[in-house]
Amino acid sequence: MGKVEPHTLIKYCGNYTQILHDSGKYVNPSYLRNLPFQERRTLQLVQVTNFIVEQGKNSTGNTDWRSTIQTVNGLKLTGVKITDPVFVKKLDTGYQPKKDCLVTVSLGMPWAPKDWEGEEPCWKLIAGVIELIDYQPLSVEDLIAETDVEMKRVGWTEEEGRNYLDWTFYKRSRRQLTLDELKQFLNDLKSLPTSRK
């Protein structure tokens, strides 16, 4: 089995306007059932720029770990239980995680505490944490992959990207840019607001 560098996974982060359908901590199964099948998501890889953990107690009095995350798109999710067993073990030893990471958010099976009224919800969980330790994209491929993610985030088509390159650098392709020009293009994209399309 091979290994990959964590930053190579960034391109697989979805460009969604919400983390698993809404901004809340859970999704009702009835909501999912009413969505067209191709729009149902129960797992989402998210690039996080602010990952905060807090230790707490669950409903049975046992210690658990929860997180508040803020994504590169500015989305926020608070008090989400961390279920990644390897990461929880590290936290139990006093480990302080990095703020920049990739997080897999999943929906758990329907469950409700004793005093819950209404439908048993599917709670959002942090099923996996991949830290982006001192990540700086260095290669042309890394930078192009990051610009792909940012172009999707801001809602640009390939043609809009080409027009920007032509206007700014007098070049029609990212492969024609120098490393510094690619970094500038990436920074320019990051400065733009997220598309609401």
N, C-alpha and C positions, 0 to 999 in steps of 0.2 A: 504494500500500500504506500502510495506517495504522499508527500506533504506539499502544501501550498503556503505561500506567504499570505498573511491575513489581508493585506491591502488589495490582493488580487480578487477578493470576494466583493469589493465595493460595487463593482458593476452589476451585481445580482440584487442589490437593494432596490426594492420597488419604488416607483415615483408616485406614491399615493398621497391623497390629501388628508388621510386619517390613518391611525395605526389600528389595523384590523377593524375597519368599518366605521368607527366613531371615536370620540375623544374620551369616552368613559372607561371604567375598569372592567366592564363585562359587556357581553352581547347576548341577547336572548335567542334561544334556539328558533323560536317562531320567526324572528327577523331573518335569520339565515335561510330558513326554509322558503321564505317568500322571495328571496333573491333568485335571479336566473342562475343556473348551476355554474356557469363560467365566471360569475362575479363573487361566488362564495370563497372566502379565504379563511383558513384557520391557522395559518403560519405565515409570518412575514419577517424578512431580514431587514433590519433598520440600522442606518449609520447614525451613531449617537455622538454628540459633541460635549454632553454634560451628563455623566453617569454618577449618580449619588446613591450610596447604599445606607440603609439603617437597619439595626437589629431590633427585633420586636418579639412579641409572643403571639402565637396563633390561638384559635378558639379553644384548644385543649390545654393551653398553658405552656406548650413547648416553644423553644426558641426558633424563630425563623428570620429570614433576611428578605427585605423588600427594597425596591429601588424606585427612584424618580429619574426619568430619562428625558432629555431634550434632544431632538433630532437635528440634522443639518438643515432641515426645512423649517425648523422652529416649532415643530409639534411637541407636545409635552404629555407625559403619562406619569401619574404619581401613585406611589404606594403599591406597586406591582410585585407580587411574590416571585422570588428567584428560586427556580427549581433545578437549575443546572448543578448536579451533585458534585462535580469536580470544583466548580467555582465556589459553591457553598463551603466545601471543605477548606479551601484557601481562606475564605472570609472568617471561618471559625478559628483559624490560627492567628488572626489579627491583620491579615493582608489588607492593604489599602489599594483599591483598583485605580487604574488610569481613567481619566475623564473621557478620552476618545476610544470608542470601541464599536464593534458590530454586535447587535443584540438580535437574537431570534425570539420574537414574541409569538406565543401560541395561545390557542383557546383550550382551556381544560374541559373536561366532561361537565355536564350540567350538575350544579351543586348549590345548595343554599344553607346558610346557618339556621338554627332552630326557629328564631323569631322572624324569619324572612316572610314577606307577604308577596304573593304572585309567583310567576314562573321561575323555576330554578335556572339561573343564568350560567353561561359559560364564561368563567373568569379569565382575564388575560394574565398570562404567566410569562416570565422571562425564562425560556427553556435553554438558552445557550448564550454565553458571553465570550466574544473573541476580542481581546484587547489589541488596539492599534498602537503599539509601543513605538514612540518617536518616529511615526510614519511620515516620510517625505517622499512623494513620487519622484523617482529619478530617471526612469527610462521613458522614451517616447511612447511606448505601448501603455505604460502606467498612466501617463498624462492624458493620452487620447481616451483611455477607458474612463478616467475621471471627468473629462469634458463631455463624454457621452452621457454620464449620469447627470451632470449639471444642465446639459441642453434639454434633457427630458424634464428635469425639475422646472426649468423656466418656460417650457413649452415651445422650444424652437424646433423647426424642421431642419433637415439637412441643408436645404436651400437658404434658409435664414442664417445658418451658421456660415455657409460659404460666402454669402453677401457681407457678413461681418468681417470675415477674414480678408476678403477683397478690399473692403473699405479701410480697414485698420492696418493690414500688413501688406497689401497688394499681392496677396497669394490666395489661391482657390482651394487649397487642401491643407489639413493639419499636418500632413506628412512633409509639406514644404517648409513648415515653420522650424525655426531653431528651437532648442530646448528652452531658452529664455522667453521666446515669443509664445511657446506653448504654455509656459507658466503664467505669462501675462494674460493669455486668453482664458485660462482656468480661473484666475483671480477675478477677471472681468465678469465671467459667468457667475461666480460665487457672490458677487456684489448685487446681482439682480434679484428681484423678488420672485417667489414661487408662483408659478402659473396656477390659476384657479379653474383651468379648463377641465 
